[in-house]
């Protein structure tokens, strides 16, 4: 399975952290809507396997309609960088949820893009008539399924039907490649023979002060069970709650986690804190904590980074989470593999 990492830096050719992270990225998903919204351009020297999504859902949620001809032109201008690009799917037509109207319009856009000389990845969404899925399976070799916004309890019966009746043959082997938009649940990844998925959780988790750490069984790290999501930031409110932060975890588990950090080339880091006047000039290794009080006479907290590490650098948490998902990708069986209907699991 391919895992494309979505989100992160908004502009692809930004100078700085995104360029530095490019040495780690292997597969990336970018949103056309967000690139254009922030005047971003595709960096031609970028070496990653790049998947371009239209970003139609984000645009729709902002009350904006993407012009299909502009989307087509953007793809043509950057075809030397983009490996895969999705059709301009339609959201919010005839109601908030995908339906027959969205399916019809999405297929219409597929035909428009193909007539323009492009080969976009077709898109089919939860809630649309399954006759459209049947059409795509018969006429294409790669299809994206949109499942965002639906719980595992809703998705499993639907995905079971999609894979057992349409996507897979009588022996359970997939007839075409399937991409899962925003499929971040490990049980969902392991239950179905996806060819590829994308996830934004790597950067969201890092931004919230946490990192992924695989469990250890028989002296080896394993990825077919839900990993730990460990709060490591020394700015997290949970830092003093028993078991809610690495500093308050049981000694044995904490050591396993610290050993993982070391194995991957990272350390927890160390910070100190002090209260200073709001007129204080920060040094290179210092930063303000939280919003400034409106009363300028009140002192404010400053973090002093004594040793850079996962606890005080979200960029390093990003890096470690990228590595985790790349390791997870290697652990999942190589496509294609047989799908077998089985009892629904508790996904949450």
TORNU-9194 format. One record per atom (N, C-alpha, C, O, CB): residue in three letters; x negated, y, z negated. Coordinates in steps of 0.1 Angstrom, whole numbers, plus 5000, padded with zeros to 4 digits. Glycine has a CB too. Example, Ala and Ser with C-alpha at 12.3 -4.5 7.8 and 13.67 -1.06 7.14 Angstrom:
BEGIN
ALA486849434922ALA487749554922ALA486849674922ALA485849674915ALA488749554910SER487249784929SER486349894929SER487150004921SER486650114920SER485949944943
END
This chain:
BEGIN
UNK499249885000UNK500050005000UNK499150135000UNK498150134993UNK500950004988UNK499550225008UNK498950355008UNK499650444998UNK500950454998UNK498850415022UNK498950514989UNK499550614980UNK499050754984UNK497850784982UNK499250584966UNK499950834990UNK499550974993UNK499851064981UNK500951064975UNK500351025005UNK498851144977UNK499051234966UNK499551364971UNK498951434979UNK497651254959UNK500751404966UNK501451524969UNK501151634959UNK500751604948UNK502951494971UNK501551754963UNK501451864953UNK499951914951UNK499051874959UNK501951824940UNK499751984941UNK498452034938UNK498252174943UNK499152254943UNK497351944943UNK497152204949UNK496852334954UNK497852364966UNK498152274974UNK495452354959UNK498452484967UNK499452514977UNK498852534990UNK499452495000UNK500252634972UNK497652604991UNK497052635004UNK495952545006UNK494952534998UNK496652785004UNK495952475017UNK494952365020UNK493552415022UNK492552355018UNK495352285031UNK493452535028UNK492052585031UNK491552685020UNK490652765023UNK491952645044UNK492152685008UNK491752774998UNK490352744994UNK489952624993UNK492652754985UNK489552844992UNK488152824988UNK488152804973UNK488652874965UNK487252954991UNK487452694969UNK487352664954UNK487752524951UNK487252424957UNK488252754947UNK488752504942UNK489052374936UNK489552274946UNK489152154946UNK489952394925UNK490352314956UNK490852214965UNK489752164974UNK489752044977UNK491952284974UNK488852244978UNK487652204986UNK486852104977UNK486352004983UNK486852324990UNK486652134965UNK485852044956UNK486551914954UNK485951804955UNK485652114942UNK487851914953UNK488651784951UNK488651704964UNK488951584963UNK490051814947UNK488451764975UNK488451694988UNK487451574988UNK487751484995UNK488151784999UNK486451584980UNK485451474980UNK486051354973UNK485651244975UNK484251514973UNK487151374965UNK487851264958UNK489051224966UNK489351104967UNK488251304945UNK489851314972UNK491051274980UNK490751184991UNK489751204999UNK491751404985UNK491551084993UNK491550995004UNK492751005012UNK492750995025UNK491350855000UNK493951025005UNK495251035012UNK495951155006UNK496051164993UNK496050905011UNK496551245014UNK497151365009UNK498451385016UNK498551365028UNK496251485011UNK499551425009UNK500751475015UNK500951615013UNK500851665001UNK502051395009UNK501251695024UNK501451835023UNK502751875028UNK503351805037UNK500351915030UNK503351975023UNK504652025027UNK504452145037UNK503852245033UNK505452075015UNK505052135048UNK505052245058UNK505652365052UNK505152475054UNK505752205071UNK506752355045UNK507452465040UNK506552545030UNK506452675031UNK508652425032UNK505852475021UNK504952545012UNK503752605018UNK503252705014UNK504652455000UNK503152535028UNK502052595035UNK502352725042UNK501652825041UNK501552485046UNK503552725049UNK503952845056UNK504352955046UNK504053075048UNK505052815066UNK505052915036UNK505453015026UNK504353085019UNK504453205016UNK506252945015UNK503153015018UNK502053075011UNK500953115022UNK499753125018UNK501452985001UNK501353125034UNK500453155045UNK499253065046UNK498153115049UNK499953305043UNK499452945043UNK498252845044UNK498052795058UNK498852795066UNK498552735035UNK496752755060UNK496352695073UNK495652565070UNK495152545059UNK495452795081UNK495752475079UNK495152345077UNK493652355079UNK493152405089UNK495752245086UNK492852305070UNK491452305071UNK490952195081UNK491152075078UNK490752295057UNK490352235092UNK489952135102UNK488852045097UNK488651935102UNK489452205114UNK488052085087UNK486952005083UNK487451905072UNK486651815068UNK485852085077UNK488651915069UNK489251815059UNK489151675064UNK489551655075UNK490651855054UNK488751575056UNK488551445060UNK489551345055UNK489451225058UNK487151395056UNK490551395048UNK491551305042UNK492551255053UNK492751315063UNK492251365031UNK493251145049UNK494351095057UNK495551175053UNK496051165042UNK494650935054UNK495951265062UNK496951365059UNK498351335064UNK498551305076UNK496451505065UNK499251345055UNK500751325058UNK501451455057UNK501351515046UNK501351205049UNK502051505067UNK502751635066UNK504251605065UNK504851545074UNK502451715079UNK504851655055UNK506351645053UNK506851785056UNK506151885055UNK506751605038UNK508051795061UNK508651925065UNK508952015052UNK508952135054UNK509951905072UNK509151955041UNK509552025029UNK510952085029UNK511252185023UNK508552145028UNK511852015037UNK513152055039UNK513952075026UNK514752165024UNK513951965048UNK513751975016UNK514451985004UNK514052104996UNK514952174991UNK514251854995UNK512752134995UNK512352254988UNK512852384995UNK513352474988UNK510752264988UNK512852385008UNK513352505015UNK514852515012UNK515352635010UNK513152485030UNK515652405013UNK517052415011UNK517352464996UNK518252544994UNK517652275013UNK516552414987UNK516852454973UNK516552604971UNK517052664961UNK515952374963UNK515752664980UNK515452814979UNK516352894989UNK516253014990UNK514052834983UNK517352824995UNK518252885004UNK517652925017UNK518153025023UNK518753014997UNK516652855021UNK515952885034UNK516052765044UNK516052655040UNK514452915031UNK516252805056UNK516352705067UNK515052705075UNK514552805079UNK517552725076UNK514552585077UNK513252575085UNK513652565100UNK514552495104UNK512552445081UNK512952655108UNK513152655122UNK512452535128UNK511252525127UNK512652795128UNK513152455135UNK512552325140UNK511552355151UNK510552285152UNK513652235146UNK511752465159UNK510752495170UNK509452545164UNK508352515169UNK511352605179UNK509552625153UNK508352665146UNK507652545139UNK506352545139UNK508652775135UNK508352455134UNK507752335128UNK507052255139UNK505952205137UNK508852245122UNK507752235151UNK507052165162UNK505752235166UNK504752165168UNK508052165174UNK505852365167UNK504652445171UNK503452425161UNK502352405165UNK504952585173UNK503852425148UNK502852415138UNK502152275139UNK500952265138UNK503452425124UNK502952175142UNK502352035143UNK501452025155UNK500351975154UNK503451935144UNK501852085166UNK501052085178UNK499752155176UNK498652115182UNK501852145190UNK499752265169UNK498552345166UNK497552265157UNK496352295157UNK498852475160UNK498052175149UNK497252105139UNK497151955141UNK496951885131UNK497752145125UNK497451905153UNK497451765155UNK496151695152UNK496051575150UNK497951735169UNK495051775153UNK493751715151UNK493451695137UNK492451625133UNK492651805157UNK494251745128UNK494151735113UNK495151635107UNK494851565098UNK494251865106UNK496351635113UNK497451565107UNK497451425112UNK497351395124UNK498851635110UNK497551325103UNK497651185107UNK499051135109UNK499351065119UNK496951095097UNK499951185100UNK501351145101UNK502151265098UNK501851345090UNK501751025091UNK503251285106UNK504151405103UNK505551355103UNK505951275112UNK503951515113UNK506351395094UNK507751345092UNK508751435101UNK508451555103UNK508151345078UNK509851375104UNK510851455111UNK511351565101UNK511251555089UNK512051355115UNK511951665107UNK512651775099UNK513951715095UNK514951725102UNK512751905108UNK514051665083UNK515251605078UNK516251715073UNK515751825070UNK515051505067UNK517451685073UNK518551785070UNK519051755056UNK519451645053UNK519651785080UNK519151865048UNK519651855034UNK520851945032UNK520852055037UNK518451885024UNK521751905024UNK522851995020UNK523852035030UNK524452145030UNK522252115015UNK524051945040UNK525051965050UNK526351885047UNK526251765046UNK524551935064UNK527451955045UNK528651875041UNK528751835027UNK529351735024UNK528851765050UNK527951895018UNK527851865004UNK526451854999UNK525551865008UNK528551725002UNK526251844986UNK524851844981UNK524151714983UNK522951714984UNK524951874966UNK524851604984UNK524251474986UNK524151435001UNK525051475009UNK525051364978UNK523151365005UNK523051315019UNK524351235022UNK524951165014UNK521851225021UNK524751245035UNK526051185039UNK525951165055UNK524851175060UNK527251275036UNK527051135061UNK527051115075UNK526651235083UNK525951225093UNK528451065080UNK527051355079UNK526651475086UNK525151495085UNK524551535095UNK527351595080UNK524551475074UNK523051495073UNK522351395081UNK521351415087UNK522551485058UNK522851265081UNK522251165089UNK522351195104UNK521351175112UNK522951025087UNK523451245109UNK523651285123UNK522651395127UNK522051395137UNK525051325126UNK522551495118UNK521751615121UNK520251575121UNK519451625129UNK522051735112UNK519951495111UNK518551445110UNK518151365123UNK517051385128UNK518351355098UNK519051285127UNK518751205140UNK518651295152UNK517851275161UNK519851095142UNK519451405152UNK519451505163UNK518051575163UNK517451595173UNK520551605161UNK517551605151UNK516251665150UNK515151575155UNK514151615161UNK515951715136UNK515251445152UNK514351345156UNK514251345171UNK513151345177UNK514751205151UNK515351355178UNK515451355193UNK514851485198UNK514151475209UNK516851335197UNK515051595191UNK514551725196UNK512951715195UNK512351765205UNK515051835187UNK512451665184UNK511051665183UNK510351565193UNK509251585198UNK510651625169UNK511051455195UNK510551355205UNK510551415219UNK509651395227UNK511351225205UNK511651495222UNK511751555235UNK510651665237UNK510251695249UNK513051625237UNK510051715226UNK508951815227UNK507651745228UNK506551815227UNK509051905215UNK507651615229UNK506351535230UNK505751495217UNK504551445217UNK505451625237UNK506451495206UNK505951455193UNK506551315190UNK507451265196UNK506351555182UNK505851255180UNK506351125175UNK506451135160UNK505551075153UNK505351005179UNK507451195155UNK507651215141UNK508151085134UNK508751005140UNK508651325138UNK507751075121UNK508250965113UNK509750995110UNK510051095104UNK507450945100UNK510650905114UNK512050925111UNK512350915096UNK511650845089UNK512950825119UNK513450975092UNK513850985078UNK515250935076UNK516150975083UNK513651125072UNK515450855065UNK516750805062UNK516850825047UNK515950795039UNK516950655066UNK518050875042UNK518150905028UNK519250825020UNK520250775026UNK518551055026UNK519050805008UNK520050744999UNK521350825000UNK521350944999UNK519550744984UNK522450745003UNK523750805004UNK524150825019UNK525350845021UNK523750944998UNK523250805028UNK523650805042UNK524150675047UNK523750575041UNK522550855051UNK525050665058UNK525550535062UNK524450445066UNK523450485073UNK526450565074UNK524550325062UNK523550225065UNK523350185080UNK522350125084UNK523750095057UNK524350225088UNK524250205102UNK523150285108UNK522550235118UNK525650245109UNK522750395102UNK521650475107UNK520350405103UNK519350405111UNK521650615101UNK520250335092UNK519050255088UNK518950145098UNK517850115102UNK519250205074UNK520050075101UNK519949965111UNK519450015124UNK518649945131UNK521349905113UNK519850135129UNK519350195141UNK517850215141UNK517150185150UNK520050325144UNK517350275130UNK515950305129UNK515150185128UNK514050175135UNK515650395116UNK515550085121UNK514849955120UNK514649895134UNK513649825137UNK515549855110UNK515749905142UNK515749845155UNK514849915165UNK514349865175UNK517149825161UNK514650045163UNK514050135173UNK512750195169UNK512050255178UNK514950245177UNK512250175157UNK511050235153UNK510150135145UNK510750035140UNK511250365144UNK508950165143UNK508050065135UNK507550125122UNK506850065115UNK506850035144UNK508050255119UNK507650315107UNK508750415103UNK509250495111UNK506250395108UNK509250405091UNK510450485086UNK510250535072UNK509650465064UNK511750405088UNK510650655069UNK510550715056UNK511950705049UNK512950745055UNK510050855056UNK511950655037UNK513250655029UNK513150765018UNK512150775011UNK513450515022UNK514250845018UNK514250955008UNK515150904996UNK516350874998UNK514951085014UNK514450904985UNK515150844973UNK515150944961UNK515650914950UNK514550714968UNK514551064963UNK514351154952UNK515651194946UNK516751214952UNK513651284957UNK515651214932UNK516851264925UNK517751154921UNK518851184915UNK517551364933UNK517451034923UNK518250924919UNK517550834909UNK516350804911UNK518750844931UNK518250784899UNK517650704889UNK517350564894UNK517950514904UNK518450694876UNK516450484887UNK516150354891UNK517450264891UNK517550174899UNK515150294882UNK518350294881UNK519550204880UNK520450224892UNK521150124896UNK520350244867UNK520350344899UNK521150364911UNK520350304923UNK520950244932UNK521450504913UNK519050334923UNK518250294935UNK518050154937UNK518150104949UNK516950364933UNK517950074926UNK517649934928UNK518649854936UNK518349784946UNK517449864915UNK519949864933UNK520949794942UNK520949844956UNK521049764965UNK522349824936UNK520749974958UNK520650034972UNK519449984979UNK519549934991UNK520650184971UNK518249994973UNK517049944979UNK517049794981UNK516549744991UNK515849984970UNK517649724972UNK517749574974UNK518549544987UNK518149464995UNK518549514962UNK519649624989UNK520449605001UNK519649645013UNK519649575024UNK521749685000UNK518949755013UNK518249805024UNK517149705028UNK517049675040UNK517549945021UNK516349655019UNK515249565022UNK515749425026UNK515249365035UNK514349555010UNK516749375018UNK517249235021UNK518049225034UNK517949125041UNK518049185009UNK518849325037UNK519749315048UNK519249375061UNK519649335072UNK521049365045UNK518349475060UNK518049555072UNK516449555075UNK516049525086UNK518449695070UNK515749585064UNK514249605066UNK513549475068UNK512649465076UNK513749685055UNK513849375060UNK513149245060UNK513949135068UNK515149145070UNK512949195046UNK513149045074UNK513748935081UNK514248825071UNK514248845059UNK512748875091UNK514748715077UNK515348615069UNK514348555059UNK514748495049UNK515948505077UNK513048565062UNK512048505053UNK511548605043UNK510748575035UNK510848455061UNK512148735043UNK511848835034UNK510648925038UNK510249005030UNK511448775021UNK510148905050UNK508948985055UNK509449105061UNK510449105070UNK508048895064UNK508849225058UNK509349355064UNK509149355080UNK508049315085UNK508549465058UNK510149395087UNK510049405101UNK509349535106UNK508849545117UNK511449395107UNK509449635097UNK508749765100UNK508149825088UNK508349775077UNK509849865106UNK507249925089UNK506649985078UNK507650085072UNK508350155079UNK505350065083UNK507550095059UNK508450185051UNK507650275042UNK506850225035UNK509550105043UNK507950405043UNK507350505034UNK508350545024UNK509550565027UNK506750625042UNK508050545011UNK508950595001UNK508650734996UNK507650754989UNK508950494989UNK509450825000UNK509250964995UNK509450974980UNK510550934975UNK510251065002UNK508451024973UNK508551044958UNK508850924950UNK509550924940UNK509651154955UNK508250804955UNK508450684947UNK507250674938UNK506150634941UNK508450554957UNK507450714925UNK506450724915UNK506550614904UNK505650604896UNK506350864909UNK507750554904UNK507950444894UNK507150324897UNK507350264908UNK509450414892UNK506250274888UNK505550154891UNK506450034894UNK506149964903UNK504650124879UNK507450004886UNK508349894889UNK508949894903UNK509049794910UNK509449884879UNK509250024908UNK509750034922UNK508650004932UNK508849944942UNK510350174924UNK507450054929UNK506350024938UNK506049874940UNK505849824951UNK505050094933UNK506149804929UNK505849664929UNK507049574933UNK506749464937UNK505449624915UNK508249624933UNK509349544936UNK509549534951UNK510049424956UNK510649604930UNK509149634959UNK509449634973UNK508149644981UNK507249704977UNK510349754977UNK508149584993UNK506949585002UNK506849715009UNK506949715022UNK506949475011UNK506549825002UNK506349955009UNK505049945017UNK504049885013UNK506250074998UNK504950015028UNK503750035035UNK502950155028UNK501750155027UNK503950055050UNK503750255024UNK503150375018UNK504250445009UNK505450425011UNK502650475029UNK503750525000UNK504550604991UNK503850734989UNK502650744992UNK504950534978UNK504450834982UNK503750954978UNK504150984964UNK505250954960UNK504051074988UNK503251054957UNK503551084943UNK502951224939UNK501851254944UNK502950974934UNK503651304932UNK503151434927UNK502851424912UNK502351514906UNK504251544929UNK503051304906UNK502851294892UNK501451304887UNK501151344876UNK503351154887UNK500451284896UNK499051304892UNK498751444887UNK498151464877UNK498151264904UNK499251544895UNK498951684892UNK499951734881UNK499551814873UNK499051774904UNK501151684881UNK502151734871UNK501751684858UNK501751764848UNK503551674875UNK501251564857UNK500851504844UNK499551574839UNK499451614827UNK500551354845UNK498651604848UNK497451684844UNK497751814839UNK497251864829UNK496451684855UNK498651884846UNK499052024842UNK499752024828UNK499752124821UNK499952074852UNK500351914825UNK501051904812UNK500151854801UNK500551834789UNK502251804813UNK498851844804UNK497851814794UNK497551664792UNK496951624782UNK498251864781UNK497951584802UNK497851434800UNK497151364811UNK496951424822UNK499151374798UNK496651244809UNK496051164820UNK496551024819UNK497050974809UNK494451164818UNK496450954831UNK496850814831UNK495650724827UNK494550754831UNK497350774846UNK495950624819UNK494950524815UNK495550394817UNK496550364810UNK494350554801UNK494950304825UNK495550164826UNK495350084813UNK494350104805UNK494850084838UNK496249994811UNK496149904799UNK494949804802UNK494549784814UNK497449824797UNK494549734792UNK493449644793UNK493849504789UNK494449494778UNK492149684785UNK493649404797UNK494049264794UNK492949174797UNK492449174808UNK495349224801UNK492549094788UNK491448994790UNK490149064794UNK489349014802UNK491748904801UNK489949184789UNK488649254792UNK488649334805UNK487649394808UNK487549164791UNK489849334812UNK489949404825UNK491049504825UNK492049484818UNK490049294836UNK490949604832UNK491949704834UNK492949644844UNK492549604855UNK491449844839UNK494249654840UNK495349604849UNK496249714853UNK496549804845UNK496049484842UNK496849704865UNK497749814870UNK499149764873UNK499949844878UNK497049874882UNK499449634870UNK500749594873UNK501749604861UNK502849544861UNK500749444878UNK501349674851UNK502149714840UNK502049864838UNK501049914841UNK501849634826UNK503049924832UNK503050064830UNK501850114822UNK501550054812UNK504350114824UNK501150204827UNK499950254821UNK500250344809UNK501450384807UNK499050334831UNK499250374801UNK499350484791UNK499350614798UNK498750634809UNK498250474781UNK500150714793UNK500050854797UNK499650924785UNK500450954776UNK501450904803UNK498350954784UNK497751004772UNK497651154771UNK496951214780UNK496350944770UNK498151214761UNK498051364759UNK496651384754UNK496251334743UNK499151414749UNK495851464761UNK494451494757UNK494151634755UNK493151674748UNK493551434767UNK495051724760UNK494751864759UNK494751914744UNK495751874737UNK495751944767UNK493851994740UNK493852044726UNK494752154724UNK494752224714UNK492452074722UNK495552184735UNK496552294734UNK497952234733UNK498952314733UNK496352394746UNK498052104734UNK499352044733UNK499952054719UNK499252044709UNK499251894737UNK501252084719UNK501952094706UNK502051964698UNK502251954686UNK503352144708UNK501851854705UNK501851714699UNK500551674693UNK500451564688UNK502351614709UNK499551764693UNK498251724689UNK498151674674UNK497251594671UNK497351844690UNK499151714666UNK499151664652UNK500151554649UNK500251504638UNK499451784643UNK500951514659UNK501951414657UNK501351274658UNK500651244668UNK503151424668UNK501551194649UNK501051054648UNK501350974661UNK502450954665UNK501550984636UNK500250934668UNK500450854680UNK500850924693UNK500950864703UNK501450744677UNK501051054692UNK501551134703UNK500351204711UNK500551264721UNK502551244699UNK499151194706UNK498051254711UNK496851164709UNK496851084699UNK497751404705UNK495851174718UNK494651084716UNK494051104702UNK493451004697UNK493651114727UNK494051224697UNK493451244683UNK494151174672UNK493651154661UNK493451394681UNK495451134674UNK496251064664UNK496550924667UNK497350864660UNK497451144661UNK495950864678UNK496250734681UNK495450634672UNK494450674666UNK495850704696UNK495950504671UNK495250404663UNK493750394668UNK493550414680UNK495950274664UNK492850364659UNK491450364663UNK491150274674UNK490350304683UNK490650324650UNK491750154674UNK491450054684UNK491850104698UNK491050094708UNK492049924681UNK493050154699UNK493550204712UNK492750324717UNK492450334729UNK495050234711UNK492450414707UNK491650534711UNK490350494717UNK489850554726UNK491450624698UNK489650394711UNK488350354716UNK488450294730UNK487550324739UNK487750254707UNK489550224733UNK489750164747UNK489850284757UNK489250274768UNK490950074747UNK490650384753UNK490850504761UNK489550574763UNK489250614775UNK491950594755UNK488750604753UNK487550674754UNK486550594763UNK485750654770UNK486950704740UNK486550464761UNK485650384770UNK486050394784UNK485150394793UNK485750234765UNK487350404787UNK487750424801UNK487250554806UNK486750564818UNK489350414802UNK487350664798UNK486850794802UNK485350784806UNK484950834816UNK487050894791UNK484650724797UNK483150704799UNK482850624812UNK482050664820UNK482550644787UNK483650514814UNK483450434826UNK483650514839UNK482950494849UNK484350314826UNK484650604838UNK484950684850UNK484050814851UNK484250884861UNK486350714850UNK483250834841UNK482350954842UNK482851074836UNK482451184840UNK481950974856UNK483751064826UNK484451184820UNK484251174805UNK484151064799UNK485851194824UNK484351294799UNK484351294784UNK485551374779UNK486151444787UNK483051354778UNK485851364766UNK487051434761UNK486751584760UNK487651664762UNK487351374747UNK485551624757UNK485251764756UNK485451814742UNK486051744734UNK486051844766UNK485051944740UNK485251994727UNK485452144728UNK484852214736UNK483951974718UNK486352194719UNK486752344719UNK486752384705UNK486952314695UNK488052374726UNK486552514703UNK486752584690UNK487752704693UNK487852744704UNK485452634684UNK488352754682UNK489352864684UNK489052974674UNK488452954663UNK490752804682UNK489453094678UNK489253204669UNK490353314673UNK490853314684UNK487853274670UNK490653394663UNK491653504665UNK490853634667UNK489953664659UNK492653514652UNK491153704677UNK490453834680UNK491453944684UNK492653914687UNK489453804692UNK490954064685UNK491754174689UNK492154154704UNK491354094711UNK491054314687UNK493254214708UNK493654204722UNK492754284731UNK492754264744UNK495054244724UNK491854364726UNK490954444734UNK489654364736UNK488654414742UNK490654584727UNK489554244730UNK488354164730UNK487954124745UNK488854094752UNK488454044721UNK486754134748UNK486254094762UNK485853944762UNK484853914754UNK485154184767UNK486453864770UNK486253724770UNK484853694776UNK484353764785UNK487253654778UNK484153594770UNK482853544775UNK483253444786UNK484353404788UNK481953484764UNK482253394793UNK482453304804UNK483053174800UNK483753104807UNK481053274811UNK482753124787UNK483352994783UNK484553014774UNK484852924766UNK482252924775UNK485253124775UNK486353154766UNK487653184775UNK487553224787UNK486053274757UNK488753164769UNK490053194776UNK491153224765UNK491053164754UNK490453084785UNK492053304769UNK493253334760UNK494153214759UNK494253134769UNK493953464765UNK494753194748UNK495753084746UNK497153144745UNK497453224736UNK495453004733UNK497953114755UNK499353164755UNK499553304759UNK498553374762UNK499953144741UNK500753354758UNK501053494762UNK500653584751UNK500753564739UNK502553504765UNK500253704756UNK499853814746UNK501153864739UNK502153884745UNK499153924754UNK500953894726UNK502053954719UNK502354094724UNK501354164728UNK501753964703UNK503554144724UNK503854274728UNK503254384719UNK502854484724UNK505354294729UNK503154344707UNK502554434697UNK501054424699UNK500454324695UNK502954404682UNK500454534704UNK498954524707UNK498054524695UNK496854504696UNK498654644716UNK498654544683UNK497854544671UNK497654404665UNK496854384656UNK498454634660UNK498454314671UNK498354174666UNK497254094673UNK497054104685UNK499754094668UNK496454024665UNK495353954670UNK495953834678UNK497053784676UNK494453904659UNK495053784688UNK495553674697UNK494453564697UNK493253594695UNK495853724711UNK494853444699UNK493953324699UNK493153314711UNK493653324723UNK494753194696UNK491853284710UNK490953254721UNK490453114719UNK490053074708UNK489853354721UNK490353034730UNK489652904730UNK488252924735UNK487952984745UNK490452804739UNK487352864728UNK485952864731UNK485552724736UNK485652634728UNK485052914719UNK485252704749UNK484952574754UNK483452544751UNK482552594757UNK485152574769UNK483252464741UNK481952424736UNK481352324746UNK480152324750UNK481952374722UNK482152224749UNK481752114758UNK482952094768UNK483952044764UNK481351984751UNK482752124781UNK483852104791UNK484251954791UNK483351864791UNK483452144805UNK485551924792UNK486051784793UNK487451784795UNK488151884799UNK485651714780UNK488051664794UNK489451644797UNK490451724788UNK491551754792UNK489851494796UNK489951754776UNK490851824766UNK490951974769UNK491952034765UNK490251804753UNK490052024777UNK490052174779UNK489952214794UNK489852334797UNK489052234771UNK489952114803UNK489852144818UNK490852064825UNK490751944827UNK488352114823UNK491952134830UNK492952064837UNK492452004850UNK492851904856UNK494152154840UNK491352074856UNK490752034868UNK490151894867UNK490251804876UNK489652124873UNK489551864855UNK489051734853UNK490151634851UNK489951514855UNK488051734840UNK491251674845UNK492351574843UNK492951544857UNK493251434860UNK493451644834UNK492951644866UNK493351614880UNK492451514886UNK492951414892UNK493251744888UNK491151524885UNK490251434890UNK490451294885UNK490451194893UNK488851474888UNK490551274872UNK490751144866UNK492051084871UNK492150954873UNK490651154851UNK493151164872UNK494351104877UNK494351064892UNK494950964896UNK495451214875UNK493551134900UNK493351094914UNK492650964914UNK493050874922UNK492451204921UNK491650944906UNK490950814905UNK491850704901UNK491750594906UNK489750824896UNK492750734891UNK493650634886UNK494550584898UNK494750464900UNK494550684875UNK495150674906UNK496050634916UNK495350564927UNK495850474934UNK496750754922UNK494050594930UNK493250524940UNK493050384935UNK493050284943UNK491950594943UNK492750364922UNK492550224917UNK493850154917UNK493850034920UNK492050234902UNK494950214914UNK496350154915UNK496550104929UNK497149994931UNK497450254910UNK496250184939UNK496450144953UNK495850014956UNK496349934963UNK496050264962UNK494550004951UNK493849874954UNK494449754947UNK494249644952UNK492349894950UNK495149774936UNK495649664928UNK496949604935UNK497249484933UNK495949714914UNK497749694942UNK499049654947UNK498749564960UNK497849594967UNK499949774951UNK499549454962UNK499249364973UNK499249444986UNK499949544988UNK500349264974UNK498349394995UNK498249465008UNK499449435017UNK499949315017UNK496949415016UNK500049535023UNK501149515032UNK500749435044UNK499649445049UNK501749655037UNK501649345050UNK503049315045UNK503049205035UNK502249115036UNK503949285056UNK504049205026UNK504149095017UNK505649065015UNK506549155018UNK503549115003UNK506048945011UNK507448905011UNK508248965000UNK507748974988UNK507448745009UNK509449015003UNK510349064994UNK511348954989UNK511848884998UNK511149185000UNK511548944976UNK512448844971UNK513348914961UNK512948984952UNK511648724964UNK514648894963UNK515648954954UNK515448884940UNK515448764939UNK517148924959UNK515448974930UNK515348924916UNK516149014907UNK516549114911UNK513848914912UNK516248964895UNK517049044885UNK516549184883UNK515349204883UNK517048964872UNK517449274883UNK517049414881UNK516349444868UNK516849394857UNK518249514882UNK515249514868UNK514549544856UNK515049674850UNK515749754856UNK513049554859UNK514649694837UNK514849824831UNK513749924835UNK512649914830UNK514949814815UNK514050014843UNK513050104849UNK512750224840UNK511650284842UNK513550154862UNK513550254831UNK513250374822UNK513550334808UNK513350424799UNK514150494827
END
